[in-house]
Structure formats: structure tokens, C-alpha cells
Amino acid sequence: MITKMNKAHECYNTRELCQLLKLSRSRYYYQAKVSNKPISDTTNSMIQSMRKISIETGYTYGKRRLKHYLNTKPNRYLCCSKPNEEG
């Protein structure tokens, strides 16, 4: 939605667009700022892990159950897990 608003911004001002969409201007500016940030590798691997678990469990786990599952079996799903350090 933010990208569409940015394109429409050429013809209309931000205030008018936000009123039309019933969106506060502060929310618009916040979303525009957040949408430009890249996702870190750690966050991306966590998202991929959560997707894998959701598919395996048939999308029946909620956020609490998913968190518990990740905490009990972290090495199986984390793509960026560190190898065992011997020394």
C-alpha cells in the first residue's frame, strides 16, 4: 500500500491520500520508513524456520506453541546455527 501511495503522491499530497484511506499521516510515514529497511540474515532464517514448521504441522500452531517448538529444537531449524566449537 505504501508503494502505491508513493506513486499517487505525484498527483496528490500526503494529507489528502491519508484522509482518503483513513490512515494517519504518522502511520504512513512510519510504514514508509520501515518498508525501506532490509531484513537481517538472522531474521530471514527465523522466518524460513517458522514457515517450515508451519507446513510440517499443518498450520495448526499458534505463536506460543511455535515459540515453544523453536526453543526446544533450535538446531534442527535454524539455518544460521553455529557449528560446535571444539577447543
C-alpha positions in Angstrom: 0.0 0.0 0.0 2.9 2.4 0.8 4.4 1.9 -2.7 1.0 2.7 -4.3 0.7 5.8 -2.1 4.2 6.9 -3.1 3.2 6.7 -6.8 0.0 8.5 -6.2 1.9 11.2 -4.2 3.0 12.7 -7.6 -0.6 13.9 -8.2 -1.9 14.3 -4.6 -0.5 15.5 -1.3 0.1 13.2 1.6 -2.7 14.7 3.7 -5.3 14.1 1.1 -4.2 10.5 0.4 -4.2 9.7 4.1 -7.7 11.1 4.6 -9.0 9.1 1.6 -7.5 5.9 3.1 -8.5 6.7 6.7 -4.8 6.4 7.6 -3.0 8.7 10.0 -0.1 10.6 8.5 2.2 9.4 11.3 1.4 5.8 10.4 2.1 6.5 6.7 5.5 7.9 7.5 6.3 5.1 9.9 5.4 2.4 7.3 7.4 4.2 4.6 10.4 4.3 6.9 10.1 0.7 8.0 9.5 -0.7 4.5 12.8 0.6 3.3 14.9 -1.3 5.9 16.5 -4.6 4.8 15.8 -7.8 6.7 18.8 -9.2 8.5 20.0 -12.8 7.7 19.1 -14.0 11.2 15.6 -12.7 11.0 15.2 -14.1 7.5 16.4 -17.6 8.7 14.0 -17.4 11.6 11.1 -16.6 9.2 12.1 -19.6 7.0 12.3 -21.8 10.0 8.8 -20.8 11.1 7.4 -21.4 7.6 8.9 -24.9 7.6 7.4 -25.7 11.0 4.0 -24.3 9.9 4.0 -26.5 6.8 5.1 -29.6 8.8 2.4 -29.1 11.4 -0.4 -28.3 9.0 -0.6 -24.6 10.1 -2.1 -25.6 13.5 0.5 -24.0 15.7 -0.1 -20.6 17.2 2.6 -18.1 18.2 3.1 -19.6 21.7 3.3 -23.2 20.5 5.6 -22.2 17.7 7.9 -20.4 20.1 8.0 -23.4 22.4 8.7 -25.7 19.5 11.6 -23.4 18.3 13.0 -23.2 21.8 13.0 -27.0 22.3 14.5 -27.9 18.9 16.5 -24.9 17.8 19.4 -26.6 15.9 17.1 -28.5 13.6 15.5 -25.4 12.1 18.0 -22.6 12.3 19.8 -22.1 9.1 22.5 -20.0 10.7 23.3 -22.1 13.7 26.9 -22.1 14.7 28.9 -25.3 14.4 30.1 -27.0 17.6 33.3 -25.3 18.6 35.9 -27.7 19.9 38.8 -26.5 21.8 
